Amino acid sequence: MELAEFLPFGAAIASFLVAGCLVAWVSKQPAGTKEMMDISNAVKEGASAFLKREMKIIIPVAIALTVIIGAFLQPSNGIAFAVGATLSAVAGIISLKITVKAAVRTANMSSHGLGKTFALAFRGGATVGLAVPAMALLAITGLYMIYPDPITIAGVGIGASLIALFIRIGGGIFTKAADMGADLVGKIEVNIPEDDPRNPATIADNVGDNVGDAAGMGSDIYESYIITVLAALLIAALIGAPNFFLYPLLIGSAGMIASIIGVVIVGSKNVKDVMKPLNRSFYVSAIIAIGLNFVFITQFIDESPIAYALFGSTVIGVILVPVIQKITNYYTSYKQNPVKEIADSAKWGYAALTLMGIIKGMQSTGPFMIALVVAIMLSYSIASSVTPEGEDPVLYGIFGTALTAMAMLSLAGIVLSIDAFGPIADNAGGIVEMTKMGEENRKVTDEIDAVGNTTKAVTKGFAIASAALAALAMLQAFQFEAAEVFHDVVLDYSLSNPSIIVGLLVGGLIPFIITGQLINGVSRAAGKMVDEVRRQFKADPGILKGTSKPDYAKCVDIATVASIRELWKPAIVAITAPIILGVLLGPTAVAGLLMGAVITGILLAYHLANTGGAWDNAKKLIEMRGEKGSEIHKVSVVGDIIGDPYKDTAGPALNTVIKLLNTIAIVFVSAFVSILAI
């Protein structure tokens, strides 16, 4: 094996080794008192119960789809689907187990100051950040080395997307049903603090933080990485240049190495503002990634004008990450004006705060879309302008955009590390509150958690942007694959074709339908949680007095059952829509569907993620101002409750939906025996 082919494997293995060292270090830290461990074990058991019940449903579905895809399409795609699905589930499980372990130790470390507490939470998150992308790079590289034609392994994208969607939706509904149920009764009705041990839904809420924010985000980033590499490989296959196949994998290697360095430079000394070491870590990783990309393309590809143009596309992708970070941070950080305006509007009541949050969330989509448009135009123009003579400049332009997306996702290791400490800090704060460790400890965890809310929003924006860029490349690959399958039919992709118009309308509708299903599912599940918490308070008055212990397990069970019941409808819509439309109206309608879903999906997802994040931090800002328990604070709590399914259920699910639609379309294009082909 040549050095260039070995690099992805070497980078992934190195990332696993560093992640293993971090796990060992985190495990050695003191876990705290028996009371703290009891809470941690209850969260661990609840999370395991949720995953076991969900896997009982997912595994038979995955096996059935493996057989169907392998038997009726291509055996290699069936194998690839199984690999993608299995590792997506593993990514979620790894994320879950590590964050539960790290949370209790972070809570215990809160007695030793901000620096050490932050370092422990970050290193716990970094184990997820380094392990998940490494797993994705290893999977896609291994499959490609065995099956060099990427269209024959496109099933890996379906497997990754489908399981990520299940975990994202199931985890998102679980966490927000528990969170809303706990807040509506605990904070609003009986006026007890957040994470108060008297609240029966508290353990379910902490479980939800892990299954939604940890397991869900882990499988989401894994899936985003797989789809983005796959999109770049598909376009490289259409171009046909032998060396171009290696470049997406080399970009992944560069980002992996850069992320490892970015993680290890984060320390615990002199930490007064948590964002500073996080920003430093990211910028170091970004600079190293750019440098390595240049070295790899000049050493392993060639030094032609097109090679330098493709390198330029990767630079755009790396730069796009901090741009999205800045935009998201501006609209969701408690230090910035939009969140301050939302917090100030609370003095005018519930309606004012709700409207202000929606306004700021909608406004945030403008700069986000401008950044994407500029990145797409620049990457396309750079790559297409120096296309070799006799080659298709459109393909080279799309390949440039695909590499921009790949460069973004190559930094998934450091981005996910920065994100994953958020749910750890959130859970640690819950443990501090439930064990009554003290106000100073809670202040430390709250400060980290507030930053974690912003970094979680940034990661969602990162995933949404990568979905948009990867979807454009996948759409181009779909059109070329459709031309191969329907070679006797002239496929008209112009707006004068009614099939395109129908596809655009249906595709544009899908994100709204799924968003409605998800928020409705959270609402129904939260209603059941509210009924249970009220029942326990009424049946046993000693719970609120602190003389009786609530039945935490019952609330965990309610959230588990409700979330699994609700996840089917969105999944069925995402899987069947492109197949049904393709069979009825042909590939042109599917192309319209994919584009319509991208346009509305990314804007809606970004709006939902930022609106929810802004409401959450507006509440935290009011608490930091010392107004906890006031009427203004109660208004902000309601805003936070409304925003929960926005930012943690519907918003994150949509970018997964966009990518699932694309991979389904590509893999099943040969099944579109439509009226156009008859």
Secondary structure, 3 states (H helix, E strand, C coil): CCHHHHHHHHHHHHHHHHHHHHHHHHHHCCCCCHHHHHHHHHHHHHHHHHHHHHHHHHHHHHHHHHHHHHHHCCHHHHHHHHHHHHHHHHHHHHHHHHHHHHHHHHHHHHHHCHHHHHHHHHHHHHHHHHHHHHHHHHHHHHHHHHCCCHHHHCHHHHHHHHHHHHHHHHHHHHHHHHHHHHHHHHHHHCCCCCCCCCCCCHHHHHHHHHHHHHHHHHHHHHHHHHHHHHHHHHHHHHHCCHHHHHHHHHHHHHHHHHHHHHHHCCCCCCCCCCHHHHHHHHHHHHHHHHHHHHHHHHHHHCCCHHHHHHHHHHHHHHHHHHHHHHHHHHHHCCCCHHHHHHHHHHHHCHHHHHHHHHHHHHHHHHHHHHHHHHHHHHHHHHHHHCCCCCCCHHHHHHHHHHHHHHHHHHCHHHHHHHHHHHHHHHHHHHHHHHCCCCHHHHHHHHHHHHHHHHHHHHHHHHHHHHHHHHHHHHHHHHHHHHHHHCCCCCCCCCCCCHHHHHHHHHHHHHHHHHHHHHHHHHHHHHHHHHHHHHHHHHHCCHHHHCCCCCCHHHHHHHHHHHHHHHCHHHHHHHHHHHHHHHHHHCHHHHHHHHHHHHHHHHHHHHHHHHHHHHHHHHHHHHHHCCCCCCHHHHHHHHHHHHHHHHHHHHHHHHHHHHHHHHHHHHHCHHHCCCCCCC
